[in-house]
Amino acid sequence: MKVSKLLLLAFVSLFLVACASSNSGSVYKRDDARKVQTVKTGVVESVRTVKLEGTKSPVGTVAGGAIGGIAGSSIGSGSGSAIAAVIGAVAGGLAGSAAEEVVTRKDALEITVKLDGGAMIAIVQEADEAFQPGDRVRIVENADTSRVTH
């Protein structure tokens, strides 16, 4: 029963981490509100499907390590149980970290745009809006973020 509760906690933690950040063209950070942004216009030259790597926070490692340690401690007795707990914690930590990265990985687009001034740029953002070559688009930029919008 205790292990199932820890598994549930680990999956909820991974879910919360997955929802914590976004590289969508439609999602702004709270700090971006009421700041001037530069707008450029252009035409989409090409669109390529890519992947955004997943989150690599300590949450997956800690959750996996805790689950692995508890599962390992149930093996054997005495010093054998302690050794199994350590091995289980290390293996669980590695597995939890890898699971977090896979769960939080996202589909994205590399959008190449020919700006009206003739320059070519490429921006990668989450694939939550469709773009096709020939689409007229806007590039919205601030100090550290650029996004492509229709």
N, C-alpha and C positions, 0 to 999 in steps of 0.2 A: 504494500500500500504506500509506504514512504517513497519508494523509487518512482512509482507512477506519479506522485505529486511533484517530485523533482523534475521528471520528464515534462510534465505540463508546464511548470515554471520556466524551464529552459525554452520550450517552444513559444510561450508567450513573450519571453524576453527577446527571442530572435524576431518575432513578429513586430514588436515595438521598435526594434532597431531598424527593421526594413522600412517602417513608415516614417522614421525620423528625418530623413533627408530626401531631397528630390532634385534632379537635374532637368526637370521639365521646363519647357519654354513658357509654361503658364503659371509656374509657382515662383513667388517672390519671397525673399527673406523679409522678416519684419523690419529690419534696418533699411531696406530699400525704399520704404514708403517715404514720400515727401522729399525725395532726392532727384535732382535733375539727371536725366538720362539722354544720351545722344541717340538720334535716330538716323539711320542711313537706309537707302532703298536700293534694290537691285533685282536681279532675276536669277532663279535657281538654275545652275548649270548641271549639277548631278546630285544624286542622293544615294548613299550607300548605307546598308544595314550594318551596325556594329553592336558590340556589347559594352556596357559599363560594368566594370568589375564591382563585386559586392563589397559590403562594409567589412572591415577587418578591425573590429573593436574587441575589447577584452570580454564582452558579454558572452560570446560563444565559447571562448576558451574557459572562462570561469564556470559557466553552466555545465559544459561537457566534462570538465575536470571534477566537479562536484559529483555528478552522476557516475562517472567512471570510478571515482574513489569509493563511493558508497557501494557500487556493484562489486568492486574488487575486494572490499573488506568482508564481504559475505563468503568469500572463498577461503577455505582452510581455517586454521586456528592459530593463535599465538603469533609468533614472528612471521609465519607464512601468510597470515591474514594481513599483517601490516605491509609486507612486501607486495602482496596482491593489490592492496589499496593504493599504494604509491604507483605501481604500474598502471592500474586502472585509471588513476587521476591523470597521469601523463597522457595515456592513450585517449582518454575522454577529452582532455583539453585540446589535443591535436584534432580529434574528430569534430569537436564543437566549433573550433575555429574554421575548419573547412566547411562545415555545414552552414555556418553563418554567411560565409562568402558566397556560397551557392544560392542560398535562399534570398539574399539581397541583391543578386546580380540582376541587371535590367537591360531590356532591349533599347537600343538607341539608334540615332541616325547621324551620319556625317553629311552635313548639307553644305555643298560648295556653291557659293553665290558670286556672281559677277556684279560688283557694285556699279552704280550709274556712272561713277568717275572712271571706270575701267579696271580697277583693282579686283583681284580675286581673293576671297577669303573662304575659310571652311570653319564651321562650328559644329560641335557634337553636342546633342541634347537628347533627352529621353524621347522615345518614339511614341508620343501621345498625340501627335498632330501629323497629318499626312502632307507631304510635300512632293511635288513632281517637277521635273525639269521644265522650264518655261514659266513656272509660277512667279508672279510678281510678289516680292516679300519685303519686309522691313527687318532691319537689324537694330535691336535695341541694346544699347551698351551703357554700363556705368563703369566705375573704376576697376571692378574685378569680375564682371559677368557680362556675357553677350548672349543674346537669344535671337532666334529667327521666328518671326510671326507673319501671318498673312495680313 
